[in-house]
Amino acid sequence: MSQTPRILQQQPERESDREQQQSGSTEFQGDKPQGRQQQMGEGSYEGTRDYNQRTEEFLKTHDVEKEAEAAKPKSEQEARDMEQAEEEGKSHSKGEK
């Protein structure tokens, strides 16, 4: 039995295809005018800048040492519960166990 080569058919280009293709920059290619930057997804420069700005603002306006002290377990039982919850969370991760 001889095999015939499989021919792949090229799909016609759609308008949405050009909008999804990205150049080397963070802007989308396409004919739409760029107003506000479109969402780039996880790891975007805009998201990183926003996170860093909010973190810096939090550190300036909060007493982190005091809040860390207040977050400590109040009893041995609470400490065990927190440790158990941490182990449970780690058991679901793909990282270290």
N, C-alpha and C positions, 0 to 999 in steps of 0.2 A: 504494500500500500504506500503510495507516494504522498508526501505532504505538500499541499499548495501553500505558498506564502500568504500570510495574513496581511491584508492591506488596511492600513489605518486611515480612517476618513477624517479630514480636517473639518472642524466645526466652524461655522461662520462666526465672525467676530460680533460680539454684542457690545452695546454702549457701556454696560456695566463693567466689562472686561478692562477697558481702558482706564476707568476710574479706580480699579483695584490694583493695577500695576503701579509699582513704586519706583521712583528713580533713586539715585544715591542720597537724595535729601529726604526730609520728612514730609514733603508735599506729594500729593497724589498727582499723577498725570491725568490729563483729560481737559475737556473744554469748559468745565464749570469754573466760574470765578471763585477764588479762595477768599472767604470772609474769615470766619474763625477757623482755626486749625481743626481738621477732622480728627476724630478719635483714632489713635494709632494702636490701641490695645495695650496689653501688659508690657511694661518696660519702656513706655514712651518717654521722650525727653520732657514733655510737658507734665506728665504725671510725676516724674522724678523731681522736677523743680517744685511742683506743688507740695509734694511730700516733704521735701527738705525745708521749704519755707514754713509749713505748718509745724514741723518738728522744732525748728529754731524758735518760733514764736512761743510754743509750749514751754520750752526750756527757759525762756526769758521771763515768763509770767507765772511759773509754778515753782514751788519749793519741792524739787524732786526727791531730796533726801527725806523730807518729812513725809511725803506721800509713799515712799518706799517703806519707811518705818511703819506707817499705818496699814500697809498691805501685808505685813508679816502675819503668820498664823497666830491666833490668840490662845491656842491651847495645843497640847500634844495630839489630841484627836483631830483637830483641824489640820495640823501639820501632816499627819498620816493620810488624811483624806486628800490633801493637795498632792502629796507624793504619789498616791494611787491614781489620781486623775492624770498626772503627768505621765506615768508609766502606761496608762491606757491610751493616751494620745500618741505616745511614741510607738506603741504596738501597731498603730494604723499607718505609720509613716513608711516611706521607702528608704529612709536614711538609717542611721544607727539605731540599735535596739538595746 
